Amino acid sequence: MLAKHLLNVSKALRGATLRNASKAPTTPFAGGGLRSTMNDLPQPEGDWQEHYNRRNLKNTAVLSVGIITLISSIYMHFTDEAINWNYTVPVYDRCL
């Protein structure tokens, strides 16, 4: 019973999908036509320089935080000797 119902539903969905796929889209766009044009794009408003300056200030802040983090992490690695950079001759225990 359930299998027969699922088979009927799948046939109905398959048929509806094929019928809808063969039709051309008839939804109107913002300009009123059936195809989108350059007139349907949003028009820029406001001063572009103000927006550019705000975005540039944010990018500069992110860059400066990144540089400060890089310098501080390199400093910490050199002072804590967490990484052996092999820039000195190691001291060996000469007990034989």
C-alpha positions in Angstrom: 0.0 0.0 0.0 2.7 2.4 1.0 4.9 1.4 -1.9 2.1 1.9 -4.4 1.4 5.4 -2.9 5.1 6.4 -3.1 5.3 5.1 -6.7 2.2 7.3 -7.7 3.7 10.3 -5.9 7.1 9.9 -7.7 5.4 9.6 -11.1 3.4 12.8 -10.4 6.4 14.7 -9.3 8.5 13.5 -12.3 5.7 14.5 -14.7 5.3 17.9 -13.1 9.1 18.5 -13.2 9.3 17.6 -16.9 6.3 19.8 -17.7 7.8 22.8 -15.8 11.3 22.3 -17.3 10.0 22.6 -20.9 8.4 26.0 -20.4 10.3 29.2 -20.9 10.4 31.5 -17.8 7.6 34.1 -17.9 8.4 35.9 -14.7 8.7 39.7 -15.3 11.9 41.4 -14.1 12.1 44.7 -12.3 12.1 46.7 -15.5 8.8 45.1 -16.6 10.3 43.0 -19.4 10.8 39.3 -19.6 14.6 39.6 -19.8 16.9 41.4 -17.5 18.7 44.4 -18.8 21.3 46.9 -17.5 18.4 49.1 -16.4 17.4 46.5 -13.8 20.7 46.8 -11.9 20.7 49.0 -8.8 22.1 52.5 -9.2 24.9 53.6 -6.9 24.0 56.3 -4.4 26.1 58.5 -2.1 29.8 59.5 -2.1 32.1 56.7 -3.2 35.1 58.4 -1.6 33.6 58.2 1.9 32.8 54.5 1.5 36.3 53.9 0.1 37.9 55.7 3.1 35.9 53.7 5.7 36.8 50.4 4.0 40.5 51.4 3.7 40.6 52.4 7.4 39.3 48.9 8.3 41.8 47.2 6.0 44.7 49.2 7.4 43.7 48.3 11.0 43.5 44.6 10.1 46.9 44.8 8.4 48.5 46.6 11.4 47.1 44.1 13.9 48.5 41.3 11.7 52.0 42.9 11.5 52.0 43.5 15.3 51.0 39.8 15.9 53.7 38.5 13.6 56.4 40.6 15.2 55.4 39.7 18.7 55.2 36.0 17.9 58.7 36.1 16.3 60.0 37.9 19.4 58.4 35.4 21.7 59.9 32.5 19.8 63.4 34.0 20.0 63.3 35.0 23.7 61.6 31.8 25.0 63.8 29.5 22.8 60.7 27.5 22.0 62.2 26.7 18.6 65.8 25.7 18.2 67.0 27.8 15.1 70.5 26.2 15.2 72.3 29.5 15.1 74.8 28.5 17.8 76.9 25.4 18.3 75.2 23.1 20.8 76.9 22.2 24.0 77.6 18.5 24.2 78.3 16.6 27.4 81.8 15.2 27.0 81.6 12.5 29.6 83.1 9.3 28.3 
